[in-house]
Amino acid sequence: MHLRKFILLLTIAVAALGGESLAFGQSNCNTPPDPGKTFLQNFLNSCYIFTFPSTKSNGADAADLIETYAGFFYYVNPKYEILLIGNFPQSRYLNIATDDSHLYTQTSFHDSQLIPLSTAFVNPFLPGVTYQPNQLYAIALQMGGTQPANIQPGCGYGNLNVYANVVDITQRHPGVSWNGSPLVYPGFPPHDDAGPNIGGMVTVRQYLNQTSTGNVGLTTPVAIVRDLSTGCAVPLSQAAANDPNNILPSQVITRNSTIAQNWLSLDQIWAHKAFRAMRPTLCFTLGSQVAQWFRPDIYIPNPNPDSGYLLANVAPSALSWVIANQGFMRIRFQLPTMPNTPCNGCSISGTEQLRYFDLSFEDKNGVTMATIGPPNLVTDPNGFVNLIVGFGSAPPSWVTAANYYTYLDLSTIPAFTTFTTLGLRTVLPSPTFACSASGVLYKTSEGNSLGGFIGQYAPVVDVLNGANIPQVATPANSPQSCGLKPPEKPYVCAPGVYP
């Protein structure tokens, strides 16, 4: 959201906070805090708030084109803490995660884990709770400092539970270390297991957002830097770094990637990627499908900790045929059950298998060309998807939703002939659902002698001409092998090669 629109929304908003009214708006940046007001009443305005607008991805690094992203970089200074103030969005899914200087997850909150800012608010992502506008939450990013013994008047929180959701951003990410691994060569830099962390990144991810019906305008949260010597907010001019050649000691937050390079451990990020390349890819018994699914390595820079991913390179011969002959690719699978949110009056039941699912079409460089997911996937009465992908010719007349088909015309994308790879993304599976992408071992094939780790939920891909597409969609004959352990041991099908 642009700052001008944001300030307009805040100026007109009045939110009920435990019986207390907060008028948000722009104030004189040189005016001391009003001792008769609380922290948010004094500082939730353009003099202090750091905005990081939400945008769609450009598709780089196999990103999802449906998801919206927002984020900023931080620098650890124990004299300060960073407060995120947001409004629960009307969407399918929300995640707020902090990455350390290795760009790997320290701590993550998905939507239903967030405790509202006061008991006057509800969390619409809890089972059975319907969306209501203007429901606020806060997350405190703490940097190892001590809370002030004497808070300056006008800088207290009143009855608000600002510390209901806390992250210690001095901590190193857990796991994902190569120390002691026989794969690394002598002299390979050791992994920094302990820290302390010097900086990192905050990312806000949301799916299927609807325009907020409220007037607070914090669907993407804002950040305020708090001085622990007084308890008051630091003016934005002193808290946010914009000029790489003039960084003040109090500047601990930025959207400038050039500045952020000094706040990240670039050597450790490089070493993570190098170790990922060293690890071999493992296969179980594979069939002769057009596309074999694999789970990538655990280390992905700035990952979504709630997501599982599978990738499949489409057989070059199949791609050559379907593009040259303007044929069709057919992708068939069972779609896990998911909420129908967002909608008026609906809510999450808590019995859904997944929060979200989609498929992406990527080129050889990992750039996403197209993404499709609910509600744009048609299912038959048993929950099966038949996705027909076009490469230049019109589909047969019977390829319609009435016959349980979903159609995607990939040829409308200028560079569609560079398509090579399919990506599958599953978000926030139920603990009882074993058939998400997370059910496959890292850097290992999904397929095995029993049929595959996620069974009928793994998309089956083939190519055919229009005349051979059935009049009514038929599911693939996939084995019910989800969650079953195959009898064979995996073998190295692609040795790790150091770049």
C-alpha positions, 0 to 999 in steps of 0.5 A: 500500500502506498504511504499516502493511501495508508496515512489517509486510512489511518487518519479516518480510523477509530479502533476499539482497544479494550474500551479505549479509542485510538485515533490514528493519524499524522502528527508533528514529528517534533512534538513530544509524546502526549503523556495522556496517550499510549504508545500507539496513540502517540506513534502509529503515524507517518513520523514513526511507521515503517511501511513495506508494501505487499506486492506480487512476485515477479516469478524469480526463484520459482516463486508463486505468482498468486501469493503476495509478499512484503518484507524488510531487512533488519540489523541487530542492535540491543538498544532497540526492538522492532514492533510489527502492528497488523490487521488480520487480513481477509485471506486464505493464509497469512505467515510472518517469518523472520530469517537470520543473516543466513536467510534461513528461518529463525521463527515463524508465525502462521495466522492461527498462531498469532494472539490478538493485540487485546481480548477485544479482538478475535483471530479469524483464522481460528476454526469456526471464527468468521472474519471481522475487520479491524482485528489487530495483532502485534509481533515484537522483534527483540534484539537482546536488550533490556526492557526500560525500568522507567518508561517515559510518559506517553510511551506505555502500552496501556492494556495492550498485549504487545508481547503476546507474539515475541521473536528473539532475532539474535538467535541463529536458525535451528539445524541445517548445518554441514559441520561434521559432514563427510561431503565437505572438502578440507577448508570448507567454511564451517557453519555458524551454528551459534551466532549471535545473529547480526541481521536478517529479513522479515517476510509477510506472505498472504494468499488470496487476499480480499480487499479489507472491509475495515478502515484500519488499513493494516492488512500488510503490517507496519513496523515501529522501532522502539528505543529501550532507553525510554520506551518511546518510538524512534522517528523514522528518519533515525530508524530507517536506513536509506543511504548506504553511505550514511548509516546512523547507529540507530538505523536498524531497518531498511528495504534497501538490498544494498544496505542489507548486504552488510547486515547479512552473512553473505559467505554463509549464504554462499556456503549453504548453497554450495553444500546443497549442491554437494548433497546427492539426489536420491531415487527410489524405483521410478516409473516411466512417467513424463515428469518425475517429482522430487523434493528439493533440498531443505535449504532455500534462501528466504523459505516459507516454513509452512510450505512443502515443495516438489519439482518435476522436470518434464521429459524433453521429448514430451516437451518437444512433441507437445510444443511442435504439434500444438498438443496438450499436456494433461495433469491429473491428481486428487486435490486435498481438501482446503477451506473455502475462505475468504468469503462472507460468513465462511470460516476454517473448520479445522478438518481441512487437509491443507490450507493451500495448494498450487502448481507453477510452470517454470523455465530452465532458470527457475522463473515462474511463468504461470501459477494455478490453484484454487479456486481456479481448479475444477474438481470432479465429484470425488475431488480429482483435477484434470488440468489441460494445458494448451500450447497454441491450438484451441482445446476440443469443445468438450474441455469445459468445467461441466466435464470436470476439466480445467484449461490453462492456455500456456501459449498466451505467455510470450516465452512459453516455449522455454517451459521445462519444469513443474512446481507443486506447493502445499501450504500448512498441512494438517498434522493428520494429512501425510500426503502433502509435499512435506511427506517426501524426503528432502532431495529425494524422488516422490516415486517408488515401487509402491507408487509414490509417497503421496499417492494419488495426490502426486500429479500424473503428467502426460501429453496427447493430441486434442482428439484423444482427450476424453469427452468427460474427464477421467482420473489417473489410475494412481495407487493408494500409496500415500504414507507407505514406506517402500521396501527398497532402499534409495540409490544415488541417481544424481551425485552432488557436484560442487559448482 
